[in-house]
């Protein structure tokens, strides 16, 4: 919204954003599996949002937000998750566990930032965001 007016997003722009997001989520999942995690779910929808990736890291359930950018003009991918978003991810993680009958000793919120560059993707993983 700019100057009180709604800006419309073209269907092509939405499709490009969805493709970029799917690309980033695929790279993030591959990266996290390479770190020894197991993917339990992708793009799970709950009340109030969606979880990009749900993983297991040993005895810890990991709720992972993936942010993908094709440039840093809107900021670096890792700048996209603040306290409010981390709290929402925590609530969604609790919903996911309830829906799947899962109980674990620890739940962690992680963030993976993917920046698509001319030299190839740059993947950054931050553990325990908003802890």
N, C-alpha and C positions, 0 to 999 in steps of 0.2 A: 504494500500500500504506500503510495507516494502522494503527498499533498491531498490526502483525503480521497484519492481515486484508486480504484482497484486496477492492478495491472494484470492483464490476462497472459497466461502462459500458453503458447501454441502446443498442439498435440505432438508436433515433431520435437519440440524442446523437452517435453515431458518424457517422450520415448528415449531421447538421447540420455537424459538424466537417469532413467530406469536402467538403461544398458550399462551406463558408467557405474551405477550402484551395484548391479549384478556382477560386473567385472571385478570390482573391488572386493565384494564379498567372497567371490571364488578365490581370489589371491589370498585374502585374509585366512580363509578356511585352510587352504593349502599350507600357509605359513604356520598356523597354530598346530595343525596335525604334525608338521615337521618338528615342532617343539615338544611333541609327545602327547598332545591333547586329543580327545576323541569328540567328534561332532555328534551331538545328540539331536539337534533340531536347527532348522534355518527358517527365517522369516515367519516366526510364530506370532500370531496376532492375539492380543489380549485386550482387556478393557483399558482404553487409554493409550494404546500404542502397539508397537511391534518390536520383537527382539530379532536382531539380525542373525546372531549365532548364539546357540546354547551349547556349551561344551563341558566335558569332564576333564579335570586336571588332577589326577590322583583321586583323593577324596573330596576335592573341591569342585563345586558347580561354578562354572564361569559363564556369566552373561556378558556377551561381547557386542559392543557397538562398533560398526564399521563406517568410517567416513572416507569417501573417495572424492578426490578433486583432480581436475585436468590442468589446473593452474593454482597459484596462490593468490590470485586477485581477490578472492572472497575470504582469504585467510588460509592458514595451514590446516590440514585435516584435523590435527589433534587439538586445535583451538575450538572445535565445534561442540565440545561437551563440557558443560558447566555443572554446578551443584544441582540445579533443578533437574537437568536431564539425568544425572546419576541417580537422583532420588526416584525418578520415574522408572528407570531401568531396574532399580531394586524392587519396586512394587510389582513390575511385570515379571521379574524373576520369581517372586513369591507366588504369583498367579500360575506361572508355568509349573512350578513344583507341585502346587495343589492340584492342577489339572492332570498331572502325570503321576500323582501319588509318590513323589520323590521326597526323601528326607536325606539331607546331607549335613555334615558338621560345619562346613564352611561354604559361603557364597561370596564370589568375588566379581566385581565389575571391571572388565578390561576394555580397552579401546585400541582399535587398529586403524591407523591412518594410512591411506594409500594415495600417493601422488603419482599421476601418470605423466611421465616426462618423455622427451624425445629420445633419451638414452635408455628408456625402459622404466618400469614401475619402481617406486621407492616405497617400501613397506616398513612402518614403524609400529611397534607393539608396546603399549604401556599397561602395566598390571596395576590392579587395585586403584582405579580412578575414583576420586571422591570418598576415599576411605577415611 
